Amino acid sequence: MKTAQIETSMNTRFYPAIAAGALGYFVDIYDLSVFSISRQQSLLDLGINKELSASIGTNLYYWQLLGLAIGGVLWGILGDKKGRIRVLYFSIIFYSAATWLNAYIHTLAQYQILRFVSGLGLAGELGAGITLISEVMRRNNRGYGAMIVAASGCLGVILAATIEDNFGWRACYQIGGYMGLFILFFRILTSESDIYKNILLHPSSQKGNFLYFFKSRRLFLTYLRSILTGTPIYFVMGVLILLTPEFGKANNLTVKVGTATTYFYIANTISDLICPALSQFLGSRKKAIIVFLGIVLISFIFFFWAPANSNFAFYLKYSVLGIGIGYWATLLSYVSEQFGTNLRATATTSIPNFIRALGIPLLMTFALLKPIFAIRTAGFLLGVFTVGIAIFAVLLSKETFNDDLNYQETIP
């Protein structure tokens, strides 16, 4: 049951909130890109045979995704209990230390631990930032805030690819750690939203009670549908980008992961600007997401079945994938708008990280399908399946575009 309360008005505080969210997402994408780009070379430097780099790299990716999933819940609960700002401060400190140490590893075990810890720290950045933006901006403009945040991710991957090409993977992790600490200083101007301050007046409020999502059928289904809506995004991010060298080999090409990832994120940034604008034009999150899920399906047909006789043609395929999954920013706004203030940070922080954790079952399923079908057929079938799940989930979800976010979730 929802308790309606007063509506917040947009004020100058949304500027630092957007900056905090954008900088957090910048290091988020930077870190994820560094691992994908440097996977093969870093494992070679650790003495891992090139033929084993795909399976071992996938295992390392599992550790990072596990950290993201666990961290998403922990930071989300903290964001509702203690405030969104504290999460933005402490999660970046946690992440910075782990990423900086990643530059000095010499064993696979060290790599595993620090990938897990960096995922744990990074998990709080995006959700806390989007939650704060949703609460300080007016309901008819808040989608633009998430749009700016998502667009900043492109800069992260371009920087990661540039540093790796010129200075190597260890320098990438060193700089990632320093950047996190640098960003910390820009957060002193950020303050809590009036909406969050309002629930502090009610000590009995069940802030950050993760079990609420399992005690209410409505909340549980909303939570689950939000995760499933993002399934195609992490099929692309967790399978097609991570395994870029393997898909290049299937096209008889030797490709650079950094170049493919850069093509992908440039297109994705443009798309991340278009989808929120479409959502604002239509006055609907649902309609915009459904339109882009249709584009995702088209991008899968192009990626798996269009010929690629050159590296440029192959990289172009990744650009098309980037356009398809450009509904990430709109999805983040959609998630934040579906839950009351006392559970909003918990939901908005944990759900994106559970979407990322879908990379684990998706990679496992892909590994099972690959011996049965050719690599392209296996990927296409799994990709179509993820789009079907996402469309089904969106159709069953409610529209939130004009919803007032100043309320709390209560369970009778």
Stockholm file with secondary structure:
# STOCKHOLM 1.0

chainA/1-412         MKTAQIETSMNTRFYPAIAAGALGYFVDIYDLSVFSISRQQSLLDLGINKELSASIGTNLYYWQLLGLAIGGVLWGILGDKKGRIRVLYFSIIFYSAATWLNAYIHTLAQYQILRFVSGLGLAGELGAGITLISEVMRRNNRGYGAMIVAASGCLGVILAATIEDNFGWRACYQIGGYMGLFILFFRILTSESDIYKNILLHPSSQKGNFLYFFKSRRLFLTYLRSILTGTPIYFVMGVLILLTPEFGKANNLTVKVGTATTYFYIANTISDLICPALSQFLGSRKKAIIVFLGIVLISFIFFFWAPANSNFAFYLKYSVLGIGIGYWATLLSYVSEQFGTNLRATATTSIPNFIRALGIPLLMTFALLKPIFAIRTAGFLLGVFTVGIAIFAVLLSKETFNDDLNYQETIP
#=GR chainA/1-412 SS CEEECCCCCCCTTHHHHHHHHHHHHHHHHHHHHHHHHHHHHHHHHTTCCGGGHHHHHHHHHHHHHHHHHHHHHHHHHHHHHTCHHHHHHHHHHHHHHHHHHHTTCCSHHHHHHHHHHHHHHHHHHHHHHHHHHHHHSCTTTHHHHHHHHHHTHHHHHHHHHHHHHHHCHHHHHHHHHHHHHHHHGGGTTCCCCHHHHHHTTCTTSCTTCTTHHHHCHHHHHHHHHHHHHTHHHHHIIIIIITTHHHHHHHTTCCCCHHHHHHHHHHHHHHHHHHHHHHHHHHTCHHHHHHHHHHHHHHHHHHHHHSCCCSHHHHHHHHHHHHHHTTTHHHHHHHHHHTSCHHHHHHHHHHHHHHHHHTHHHHHHHHHHHTTTSCHHHHHHHHHHHHHHHHHHHHHTSCCCTTCCCCEEECCC
#=GC SS_cons         CEEECCCCCCCTTHHHHHHHHHHHHHHHHHHHHHHHHHHHHHHHHTTCCGGGHHHHHHHHHHHHHHHHHHHHHHHHHHHHHTCHHHHHHHHHHHHHHHHHHHTTCCSHHHHHHHHHHHHHHHHHHHHHHHHHHHHHSCTTTHHHHHHHHHHTHHHHHHHHHHHHHHHCHHHHHHHHHHHHHHHHGGGTTCCCCHHHHHHTTCTTSCTTCTTHHHHCHHHHHHHHHHHHHTHHHHHIIIIIITTHHHHHHHTTCCCCHHHHHHHHHHHHHHHHHHHHHHHHHHTCHHHHHHHHHHHHHHHHHHHHHSCCCSHHHHHHHHHHHHHHTTTHHHHHHHHHHTSCHHHHHHHHHHHHHHHHHTHHHHHHHHHHHTTTSCHHHHHHHHHHHHHHHHHHHHHTSCCCTTCCCCEEECCC
//
